Amino acid sequence: MQSLAVDPTGRYLYIGVILKADQGKANLFRWDLSTPDTPAVDIGRTGGRDIRALAVAPDGTVFAAGGRGVQGK
């Protein structure tokens, strides 16, 4: 894990992870805290290898900011 953010309701925890290399795998996950025994689900990826910052807006929109290796999009 490299970054964490909770949605305004407190139900979802968003997790940004670091990957060894950009292999097309997800690096952004959402964990439903109302079912803690269920694993987090992947919800996307940035173009780089890691996500160093995450934020969730009051309306629940997830903003992810990539880190090293990310090209502008």
Biopython code that builds the backbone (N, CA, C, O; Angstrom):
import numpy as np
from Bio.PDB.StructureBuilder import StructureBuilder

atoms = [
    (1, "MET", "N", (0.834, -1.171, 0.000)),
    (1, "MET", "CA", (0.000, 0.000, 0.000)),
    (1, "MET", "C", (0.882, 1.238, 0.000)),
    (1, "MET", "O", (1.903, 1.315, 0.682)),
    (2, "GLN", "N", (0.446, 2.188, -0.784)),
    (2, "GLN", "CA", (1.197, 3.432, -0.858)),
    (2, "GLN", "C", (0.341, 4.622, -0.437)),
    (2, "GLN", "O", (0.858, 5.610, 0.084)),
    (3, "SER", "N", (-0.969, 4.526, -0.664)),
    (3, "SER", "CA", (-1.854, 5.630, -0.295)),
    (3, "SER", "C", (-3.233, 5.086, 0.052)),
    (3, "SER", "O", (-3.655, 4.041, -0.445)),
    (4, "LEU", "N", (-3.925, 5.826, 0.922)),
    (4, "LEU", "CA", (-5.256, 5.435, 1.385)),
    (4, "LEU", "C", (-6.167, 6.651, 1.403)),
    (4, "LEU", "O", (-5.711, 7.774, 1.619)),
    (5, "ALA", "N", (-7.466, 6.423, 1.173)),
    (5, "ALA", "CA", (-8.471, 7.477, 1.318)),
    (5, "ALA", "C", (-9.807, 6.806, 1.634)),
    (5, "ALA", "O", (-10.103, 5.721, 1.134)),
    (6, "VAL", "N", (-10.601, 7.464, 2.465)),
    (6, "VAL", "CA", (-11.920, 6.950, 2.832)),
    (6, "VAL", "C", (-12.972, 7.856, 2.205)),
    (6, "VAL", "O", (-12.801, 9.075, 2.161)),
    (7, "ASP", "N", (-14.062, 7.261, 1.721)),
    (7, "ASP", "CA", (-15.138, 8.074, 1.150)),
    (7, "ASP", "C", (-15.888, 8.793, 2.277)),
    (7, "ASP", "O", (-15.756, 8.419, 3.442)),
    (8, "PRO", "N", (-16.677, 9.826, 1.937)),
    (8, "PRO", "CA", (-17.351, 10.630, 2.961)),
    (8, "PRO", "C", (-18.308, 9.840, 3.861)),
    (8, "PRO", "O", (-18.556, 10.245, 4.996)),
    (9, "THR", "N", (-18.838, 8.737, 3.377)),
    (9, "THR", "CA", (-19.771, 7.942, 4.189)),
    (9, "THR", "C", (-19.036, 7.019, 5.153)),
    (9, "THR", "O", (-19.636, 6.505, 6.097)),
    (10, "GLY", "N", (-17.739, 6.806, 4.922)),
    (10, "GLY", "CA", (-16.973, 5.888, 5.749)),
    (10, "GLY", "C", (-17.138, 4.433, 5.356)),
    (10, "GLY", "O", (-16.617, 3.544, 6.028)),
    (11, "ARG", "N", (-17.862, 4.183, 4.266)),
    (11, "ARG", "CA", (-18.105, 2.801, 3.844)),
    (11, "ARG", "C", (-16.953, 2.223, 3.036)),
    (11, "ARG", "O", (-16.626, 1.045, 3.183)),
    (12, "TYR", "N", (-16.338, 3.032, 2.187)),
    (12, "TYR", "CA", (-15.308, 2.527, 1.283)),
    (12, "TYR", "C", (-13.934, 3.070, 1.628)),
    (12, "TYR", "O", (-13.768, 4.248, 1.943)),
    (13, "LEU", "N", (-12.960, 2.187, 1.560)),
    (13, "LEU", "CA", (-11.561, 2.562, 1.696)),
    (13, "LEU", "C", (-10.912, 2.352, 0.336)),
    (13, "LEU", "O", (-10.969, 1.256, -0.222)),
    (14, "TYR", "N", (-10.297, 3.399, -0.194)),
    (14, "TYR", "CA", (-9.604, 3.317, -1.473)),
    (14, "TYR", "C", (-8.117, 3.153, -1.201)),
    (14, "TYR", "O", (-7.556, 3.804, -0.320)),
    (15, "ILE", "N", (-7.494, 2.275, -1.969)),
    (15, "ILE", "CA", (-6.107, 1.893, -1.729)),
    (15, "ILE", "C", (-5.317, 2.031, -3.021)),
    (15, "ILE", "O", (-5.685, 1.456, -4.046)),
    (16, "GLY", "N", (-4.246, 2.785, -2.971)),
    (16, "GLY", "CA", (-3.324, 2.881, -4.097)),
    (16, "GLY", "C", (-2.084, 2.065, -3.770)),
    (16, "GLY", "O", (-1.538, 2.173, -2.672)),
    (17, "VAL", "N", (-1.644, 1.261, -4.707)),
    (17, "VAL", "CA", (-0.493, 0.390, -4.452)),
    (17, "VAL", "C", (0.635, 0.674, -5.436)),
    (17, "VAL", "O", (0.435, 1.277, -6.490)),
    (18, "ILE", "N", (1.811, 0.228, -5.062)),
    (18, "ILE", "CA", (2.976, 0.331, -5.930)),
    (18, "ILE", "C", (3.186, -1.025, -6.609)),
    (18, "ILE", "O", (3.048, -2.073, -5.979)),
    (19, "LEU", "N", (3.516, -0.989, -7.877)),
    (19, "LEU", "CA", (3.789, -2.204, -8.640)),
    (19, "LEU", "C", (5.261, -2.249, -9.002)),
    (19, "LEU", "O", (5.912, -1.208, -9.099)),
    (20, "LYS", "N", (5.785, -3.436, -9.201)),
    (20, "LYS", "CA", (7.199, -3.556, -9.588)),
    (20, "LYS", "C", (7.444, -2.963, -10.970)),
    (20, "LYS", "O", (8.508, -2.402, -11.228)),
    (21, "ALA", "N", (6.482, -3.085, -11.839)),
    (21, "ALA", "CA", (6.572, -2.503, -13.179)),
    (21, "ALA", "C", (5.163, -2.361, -13.716)),
    (21, "ALA", "O", (4.249, -3.049, -13.261)),
    (22, "ASP", "N", (4.981, -1.472, -14.681)),
    (22, "ASP", "CA", (3.649, -1.293, -15.266)),
    (22, "ASP", "C", (3.364, -2.476, -16.179)),
    (22, "ASP", "O", (3.812, -2.514, -17.325)),
    (23, "GLN", "N", (2.621, -3.430, -15.662)),
    (23, "GLN", "CA", (2.283, -4.641, -16.409)),
    (23, "GLN", "C", (0.808, -4.669, -16.789)),
    (23, "GLN", "O", (0.281, -5.721, -17.150)),
    (24, "GLY", "N", (0.142, -3.527, -16.710)),
    (24, "GLY", "CA", (-1.274, -3.478, -17.030)),
    (24, "GLY", "C", (-2.172, -3.939, -15.901)),
    (24, "GLY", "O", (-3.381, -4.077, -16.089)),
    (25, "LYS", "N", (-1.601, -4.179, -14.729)),
    (25, "LYS", "CA", (-2.391, -4.611, -13.581)),
    (25, "LYS", "C", (-2.966, -3.398, -12.856)),
    (25, "LYS", "O", (-2.428, -2.293, -12.932)),
    (26, "ALA", "N", (-4.062, -3.632, -12.158)),
    (26, "ALA", "CA", (-4.692, -2.558, -11.386)),
    (26, "ALA", "C", (-3.764, -2.091, -10.273)),
    (26, "ALA", "O", (-3.031, -2.882, -9.678)),
    (27, "ASN", "N", (-3.810, -0.788, -10.003)),
    (27, "ASN", "CA", (-3.088, -0.271, -8.846)),
    (27, "ASN", "C", (-3.984, 0.627, -7.992)),
    (27, "ASN", "O", (-3.501, 1.359, -7.129)),
    (28, "LEU", "N", (-5.298, 0.561, -8.243)),
    (28, "LEU", "CA", (-6.285, 1.267, -7.445)),
    (28, "LEU", "C", (-7.384, 0.281, -7.068)),
    (28, "LEU", "O", (-7.972, -0.374, -7.928)),
    (29, "PHE", "N", (-7.652, 0.187, -5.763)),
    (29, "PHE", "CA", (-8.611, -0.784, -5.245)),
    (29, "PHE", "C", (-9.615, -0.104, -4.320)),
    (29, "PHE", "O", (-9.336, 0.944, -3.739)),
    (30, "ARG", "N", (-10.803, -0.730, -4.195)),
    (30, "ARG", "CA", (-11.837, -0.254, -3.271)),
    (30, "ARG", "C", (-12.226, -1.403, -2.358)),
    (30, "ARG", "O", (-12.517, -2.508, -2.816)),
    (31, "TRP", "N", (-12.225, -1.129, -1.069)),
    (31, "TRP", "CA", (-12.599, -2.130, -0.081)),
    (31, "TRP", "C", (-13.866, -1.650, 0.613)),
    (31, "TRP", "O", (-13.903, -0.556, 1.177)),
    (32, "ASP", "N", (-14.891, -2.471, 0.565)),
    (32, "ASP", "CA", (-16.163, -2.162, 1.225)),
    (32, "ASP", "C", (-16.018, -2.534, 2.696)),
    (32, "ASP", "O", (-15.972, -3.714, 3.042)),
    (33, "LEU", "N", (-15.948, -1.532, 3.552)),
    (33, "LEU", "CA", (-15.713, -1.771, 4.970)),
    (33, "LEU", "C", (-16.927, -2.367, 5.683)),
    (33, "LEU", "O", (-16.819, -2.802, 6.830)),
    (34, "SER", "N", (-18.093, -2.389, 5.003)),
    (34, "SER", "CA", (-19.268, -3.032, 5.607)),
    (34, "SER", "C", (-19.179, -4.549, 5.492)),
    (34, "SER", "O", (-19.914, -5.266, 6.170)),
    (35, "THR", "N", (-18.279, -5.044, 4.635)),
    (35, "THR", "CA", (-18.030, -6.484, 4.495)),
    (35, "THR", "C", (-16.521, -6.716, 4.561)),
    (35, "THR", "O", (-15.898, -7.029, 3.547)),
    (36, "PRO", "N", (-15.934, -6.567, 5.738)),
    (36, "PRO", "CA", (-14.476, -6.606, 5.854)),
    (36, "PRO", "C", (-13.838, -7.942, 5.498)),
    (36, "PRO", "O", (-12.634, -7.996, 5.249)),
    (37, "ASP", "N", (-14.615, -9.016, 5.467)),
    (37, "ASP", "CA", (-14.044, -10.316, 5.104)),
    (37, "ASP", "C", (-13.950, -10.514, 3.595)),
    (37, "ASP", "O", (-13.339, -11.477, 3.131)),
    (38, "THR", "N", (-14.550, -9.610, 2.833)),
    (38, "THR", "CA", (-14.500, -9.681, 1.376)),
    (38, "THR", "C", (-13.297, -8.875, 0.896)),
    (38, "THR", "O", (-13.127, -7.728, 1.309)),
    (39, "PRO", "N", (-12.460, -9.449, 0.034)),
    (39, "PRO", "CA", (-11.275, -8.718, -0.436)),
    (39, "PRO", "C", (-11.633, -7.447, -1.204)),
    (39, "PRO", "O", (-12.726, -7.328, -1.757)),
    (40, "ALA", "N", (-10.717, -6.522, -1.228)),
    (40, "ALA", "CA", (-10.872, -5.307, -2.024)),
    (40, "ALA", "C", (-10.959, -5.679, -3.499)),
    (40, "ALA", "O", (-10.380, -6.674, -3.935)),
    (41, "VAL", "N", (-11.687, -4.871, -4.259)),
    (41, "VAL", "CA", (-11.823, -5.112, -5.699)),
    (41, "VAL", "C", (-11.013, -4.062, -6.454)),
    (41, "VAL", "O", (-10.913, -2.910, -6.032)),
    (42, "ASP", "N", (-10.438, -4.484, -7.582)),
    (42, "ASP", "CA", (-9.701, -3.501, -8.374)),
    (42, "ASP", "C", (-10.676, -2.639, -9.151)),
    (42, "ASP", "O", (-11.670, -3.124, -9.692)),
    (43, "ILE", "N", (-10.373, -1.358, -9.194)),
    (43, "ILE", "CA", (-11.262, -0.428, -9.887)),
    (43, "ILE", "C", (-10.527, 0.398, -10.937)),
    (43, "ILE", "O", (-11.134, 1.250, -11.585)),
    (44, "GLY", "N", (-9.235, 0.158, -11.113)),
    (44, "GLY", "CA", (-8.549, 0.881, -12.170)),
    (44, "GLY", "C", (-7.051, 0.925, -11.983)),
    (44, "GLY", "O", (-6.477, 0.310, -11.084)),
    (45, "ARG", "N", (-6.445, 1.691, -12.884)),
    (45, "ARG", "CA", (-5.004, 1.840, -12.830)),
    (45, "ARG", "C", (-4.603, 3.158, -13.459)),
    (45, "ARG", "O", (-5.311, 3.707, -14.303)),
    (46, "THR", "N", (-3.471, 3.646, -13.037)),
    (46, "THR", "CA", (-2.893, 4.815, -13.679)),
    (46, "THR", "C", (-1.915, 4.297, -14.725)),
    (46, "THR", "O", (-1.680, 3.093, -14.823)),
    (47, "GLY", "N", (-1.363, 5.187, -15.485)),
    (47, "GLY", "CA", (-0.419, 4.766, -16.507)),
    (47, "GLY", "C", (0.951, 4.426, -15.960)),
    (47, "GLY", "O", (1.794, 3.893, -16.681)),
    (48, "GLY", "N", (1.179, 4.725, -14.709)),
    (48, "GLY", "CA", (2.474, 4.480, -14.102)),
    (48, "GLY", "C", (2.450, 3.267, -13.185)),
    (48, "GLY", "O", (1.527, 2.454, -13.221)),
    (49, "ARG", "N", (3.480, 3.167, -12.371)),
    (49, "ARG", "CA", (3.610, 1.991, -11.537)),
    (49, "ARG", "C", (3.039, 2.144, -10.147)),
    (49, "ARG", "O", (2.872, 1.146, -9.445)),
    (50, "ASP", "N", (2.731, 3.366, -9.721)),
    (50, "ASP", "CA", (2.220, 3.531, -8.369)),
    (50, "ASP", "C", (1.284, 4.728, -8.252)),
    (50, "ASP", "O", (1.239, 5.599, -9.121)),
    (51, "ILE", "N", (0.546, 4.741, -7.162)),
    (51, "ILE", "CA", (-0.324, 5.863, -6.817)),
    (51, "ILE", "C", (0.181, 6.395, -5.485)),
    (51, "ILE", "O", (0.145, 5.702, -4.467)),
    (52, "ARG", "N", (0.645, 7.613, -5.508)),
    (52, "ARG", "CA", (1.224, 8.181, -4.288)),
    (52, "ARG", "C", (0.261, 9.063, -3.521)),
    (52, "ARG", "O", (0.536, 9.417, -2.374)),
    (53, "ALA", "N", (-0.855, 9.424, -4.117)),
    (53, "ALA", "CA", (-1.829, 10.260, -3.417)),
    (53, "ALA", "C", (-3.233, 9.907, -3.883)),
    (53, "ALA", "O", (-3.461, 9.662, -5.067)),
    (54, "LEU", "N", (-4.165, 9.884, -2.948)),
    (54, "LEU", "CA", (-5.573, 9.615, -3.241)),
    (54, "LEU", "C", (-6.430, 10.612, -2.487)),
    (54, "LEU", "O", (-6.077, 11.044, -1.390)),
    (55, "ALA", "N", (-7.545, 10.972, -3.072)),
    (55, "ALA", "CA", (-8.512, 11.828, -2.384)),
    (55, "ALA", "C", (-9.900, 11.460, -2.874)),
    (55, "ALA", "O", (-10.074, 11.045, -4.020)),
    (56, "VAL", "N", (-10.882, 11.611, -2.007)),
    (56, "VAL", "CA", (-12.269, 11.364, -2.370)),
    (56, "VAL", "C", (-13.042, 12.652, -2.108)),
    (56, "VAL", "O", (-13.010, 13.194, -1.004)),
    (57, "ALA", "N", (-13.734, 13.134, -3.134)),
    (57, "ALA", "CA", (-14.521, 14.361, -3.025)),
    (57, "ALA", "C", (-15.781, 14.102, -2.187)),
    (57, "ALA", "O", (-16.171, 12.950, -1.995)),
    (58, "PRO", "N", (-16.407, 15.156, -1.696)),
    (58, "PRO", "CA", (-17.631, 14.994, -0.905)),
    (58, "PRO", "C", (-18.745, 14.235, -1.633)),
    (58, "PRO", "O", (-19.587, 13.602, -0.996)),
    (59, "ASP", "N", (-18.748, 14.301, -2.964)),
    (59, "ASP", "CA", (-19.776, 13.568, -3.715)),
    (59, "ASP", "C", (-19.386, 12.115, -3.976)),
    (59, "ASP", "O", (-20.130, 11.391, -4.638)),
    (60, "GLY", "N", (-18.224, 11.672, -3.464)),
    (60, "GLY", "CA", (-17.792, 10.287, -3.627)),
    (60, "GLY", "C", (-16.892, 10.034, -4.817)),
    (60, "GLY", "O", (-16.438, 8.908, -5.018)),
    (61, "THR", "N", (-16.621, 11.066, -5.618)),
    (61, "THR", "CA", (-15.726, 10.912, -6.757)),
    (61, "THR", "C", (-14.310, 10.664, -6.258)),
    (61, "THR", "O", (-13.825, 11.358, -5.365)),
    (62, "VAL", "N", (-13.651, 9.665, -6.844)),
    (62, "VAL", "CA", (-12.281, 9.351, -6.449)),
    (62, "VAL", "C", (-11.310, 10.102, -7.347)),
    (62, "VAL", "O", (-11.425, 10.075, -8.573)),
    (63, "PHE", "N", (-10.363, 10.766, -6.721)),
    (63, "PHE", "CA", (-9.297, 11.421, -7.454)),
    (63, "PHE", "C", (-8.011, 10.688, -7.117)),
    (63, "PHE", "O", (-7.651, 10.566, -5.946)),
    (64, "ALA", "N", (-7.329, 10.208, -8.119)),
    (64, "ALA", "CA", (-6.063, 9.511, -7.912)),
    (64, "ALA", "C", (-4.956, 10.311, -8.592)),
    (64, "ALA", "O", (-5.105, 10.769, -9.724)),
    (65, "ALA", "N", (-3.866, 10.464, -7.891)),
    (65, "ALA", "CA", (-2.708, 11.128, -8.476)),
    (65, "ALA", "C", (-1.574, 10.132, -8.510)),
    (65, "ALA", "O", (-1.168, 9.601, -7.477)),
    (66, "GLY", "N", (-1.072, 9.884, -9.677)),
    (66, "GLY", "CA", (0.006, 8.921, -9.816)),
    (66, "GLY", "C", (1.319, 9.472, -9.314)),
    (66, "GLY", "O", (1.451, 10.651, -8.988)),
    (67, "GLY", "N", (2.265, 8.593, -9.266)),
    (67, "GLY", "CA", (3.595, 8.972, -8.813)),
    (67, "GLY", "C", (4.607, 8.779, -9.917)),
    (67, "GLY", "O", (4.388, 9.187, -11.058)),
    (68, "ARG", "N", (5.682, 8.171, -9.581)),
    (68, "ARG", "CA", (6.788, 7.971, -10.489)),
    (68, "ARG", "C", (6.369, 7.203, -11.739)),
    (68, "ARG", "O", (5.672, 6.192, -11.653)),
    (69, "GLY", "N", (6.792, 7.683, -12.877)),
    (69, "GLY", "CA", (6.541, 6.981, -14.123)),
    (69, "GLY", "C", (5.231, 7.305, -14.807)),
    (69, "GLY", "O", (4.916, 6.708, -15.836)),
    (70, "VAL", "N", (4.459, 8.232, -14.267)),
    (70, "VAL", "CA", (3.169, 8.572, -14.858)),
    (70, "VAL", "C", (3.346, 9.696, -15.852)),
    (70, "VAL", "O", (3.974, 10.714, -15.558)),
    (71, "GLN", "N", (2.788, 9.503, -17.030)),
    (71, "GLN", "CA", (2.803, 10.555, -18.037)),
    (71, "GLN", "C", (1.475, 11.288, -17.979)),
    (71, "GLN", "O", (0.444, 10.684, -17.681)),
    (72, "GLY", "N", (1.491, 12.576, -18.260)),
    (72, "GLY", "CA", (0.287, 13.390, -18.204)),
    (72, "GLY", "C", (-0.833, 12.847, -19.083)),
    (72, "GLY", "O", (-0.598, 12.388, -20.201)),
    (73, "LYS", "N", (-2.042, 12.906, -18.565)),
    (73, "LYS", "CA", (-3.222, 12.443, -19.318)),
    (73, "LYS", "C", (-4.324, 13.457, -19.181)),
    (73, "LYS", "O", (-5.408, 13.270, -19.734)),
]
sb = StructureBuilder()
sb.init_structure("model")
sb.init_model(0)
sb.init_chain("A")
sb.init_seg("    ")
for serial, (resi, resn, name, xyz) in enumerate(atoms, 1):
    if name == "N":
        sb.init_residue(resn, " ", resi, " ")
    sb.init_atom(name, np.array(xyz, "f"), 0.0, 1.0, " ", f" {name:<3s}", serial, name[0])
structure = sb.get_structure()
